[in-house]
Amino acid sequence: MGANTAVAPPHESAGSPPGRAPAPGGPARRRRRDDRKAAWLFLAPALAGFALFYAYPTARGVYYSLTDYNLLAPPAFTGADNYRQLIGDDQFWNALKVTGYYVVVNIASQTVLGLLLATLMHRLTRSVALRAMLLVPWLVPNVTVGLLWMWLLDANLGFVNHVLNALGLGTTGFFTSPDWAMPTVAAVNTWAYTGYTALLLYAGMLQIPQHLYESAALDGAGEWRMFTRITLPLLRPVLALVLVVSLIGSFQIFDTIAVTTKGGPVSATRVIYFYIYEQAFTDFHMGYASAVAVVLAVLLGVLTAVQLRLLRASRSDLA
């Protein structure tokens, strides 16, 4: 190669004038456009399912909430009458209060027991058989769980009351007493979902670097101190997810109530979902039931946003 031979810069092609960049509409841009088309193609089934099974029913529900509709005649538009009626409905406010009580008891018991089981698995044993056993109650349908515990806790024929009688403690109407009914329902659902909650928290604990525990142990920290100073802070994003899922699921409690207490005794377990069901399919007040459902959806959205904000769910101390 001679001394006067010039080497073209790498970004210049043989067919383009020296010193000029490739045209804006070159192969790279066309490739990006093709990628976007492929992405929309893969997203299309999910978007279609969302529009068909979520967006459209939501829009119809909001429309029905503004009508007087009883399934026997076409809906008649009434504006905000259902919402004005809802404000003065004592049964609605009682259902909301009963649901709030259940949510607090259920989330507290599930979270505490789930943290305990997850910590024991993380610090003591990582048995696959134990994890499978914890997941079994969650796999059982809610209706089956309700029937199982209704038979076990029956005041006359239930095994639990037979044991209590044998111990001289008398018989307790777990599902028939206004004082015991809701705590019993919460205990049944805690039994069913604690294992699943524990596995979610356990999976989060596995992401925490082990050397942090080893360093803390060398500094003389005990298990409680490591749990409060290492596990809990680094588990915050997963804990936020668990609390949000538990909150939404607790507000949607229906199956166990429908099988065991049917809202009784004396409205002690008439939660908001069961109240919506009664208004819609017992009293045929579809418009009013839709209004209650819309209010519930808005309430859940607000509570979820506040919960995520308070727990700083998008941040992790591992970064």
FENPE-V789798 format. One record per pair of residues at least 24 apart in sequence whose C-alpha atoms are under 8 Angstrom apart, sorted by sequence separation. I is the first residue (numbers start at 0). J is the second residue. D is the distance in Angstrom with one decimal. If there is no record, write none. Layout:
I:J:D
I:J:D
This chain:
149:174:7.6
204:230:7.0
207:233:6.9
207:234:8.0
204:234:6.5
203:234:6.2
200:234:7.6
203:237:5.9
200:237:6.5
199:237:7.5
200:238:6.8
148:187:7.1
200:241:7.7
145:187:7.6
199:241:7.4
144:187:7.7
196:241:6.8
144:191:7.5
139:191:8.0
247:299:6.8
136:190:7.2
137:191:5.2
136:191:4.9
137:192:5.4
136:192:7.0
137:194:7.0
246:303:7.9
136:194:7.4
137:195:6.3
135:194:8.0
133:193:8.0
134:194:5.4
243:303:6.1
133:194:4.5
134:195:5.7
133:195:7.0
243:306:7.2
134:198:8.0
243:307:7.6
133:198:8.0
188:255:8.0
239:306:7.6
130:198:7.2
239:307:6.5
184:255:7.0
239:310:6.1
184:256:7.4
240:312:7.5
239:312:5.7
236:310:7.7
235:310:7.0
236:311:7.5
237:312:7.9
235:311:7.9
236:312:4.7
235:312:6.7
236:313:6.6
104:182:7.6
236:314:6.9
236:315:6.4
101:181:6.8
105:185:5.3
109:189:5.5
113:193:5.4
117:197:5.0
121:201:6.6
180:260:7.7
235:315:7.0
101:182:7.5
104:185:6.6
105:186:7.3
108:189:6.7
112:193:6.7
113:194:6.7
116:197:5.9
117:198:6.6
120:201:7.3
115:197:7.9
233:315:6.5
105:188:7.4
109:192:7.2
110:193:7.5
113:196:5.5
114:197:6.1
117:200:6.0
118:201:7.1
121:204:7.0
233:316:5.6
101:185:6.3
105:189:6.3
109:193:5.1
113:197:4.0
117:201:4.7
121:205:7.4
180:264:7.6
232:316:6.9
233:317:6.4
112:197:7.6
113:198:7.9
174:259:6.9
175:260:7.4
110:196:7.2
114:200:6.7
174:260:6.2
177:263:7.7
181:267:6.8
109:196:7.1
113:200:7.2
117:204:7.9
177:264:5.7
180:267:7.0
181:268:5.7
175:263:7.6
176:264:6.7
177:265:7.1
180:268:6.8
175:264:6.0
178:267:8.0
174:264:8.0
177:267:5.6
145:254:7.5
145:255:5.0
149:259:6.0
207:317:7.8
144:255:7.5
145:256:8.0
142:254:5.8
146:258:6.6
141:254:6.0
142:255:6.3
145:258:5.9
146:259:7.0
141:255:6.4
145:259:6.2
142:258:6.6
110:242:7.7
106:242:7.3
106:245:6.2
106:246:7.0
106:249:7.6
102:246:6.7
105:249:7.1
102:249:5.4
101:249:7.4
102:250:6.6
99:250:7.9
98:250:6.5
97:267:7.0
97:268:6.5
98:269:7.9
94:266:8.0
97:269:6.9
98:270:4.9
97:270:5.8
98:271:6.2
97:271:7.9
94:269:5.6
95:270:6.7
94:270:4.8
95:271:5.7
94:271:4.9
91:271:7.3
94:274:6.8
91:274:7.5
85:287:7.9
81:286:7.2
82:287:7.9
85:290:8.0
81:287:5.4
85:291:7.4
82:290:6.3
81:290:6.3
82:291:8.0
70:283:6.8
69:283:4.9
68:283:7.9
69:284:5.3
70:285:7.1
68:284:6.4
69:285:5.5
67:284:7.6
68:285:5.4
69:286:7.3
67:285:7.5
68:286:5.0
67:286:5.2
66:286:5.4
67:287:7.4
64:285:7.9
65:286:6.7
63:285:7.3
64:286:4.7
63:286:5.0
64:287:6.0
64:288:7.3
64:289:4.7
65:290:7.4
63:289:6.1
64:290:4.3
63:290:7.6
64:291:8.0
61:289:6.9
60:289:5.6
61:290:7.2
64:293:7.5
60:290:7.9
61:293:6.6
60:293:7.4
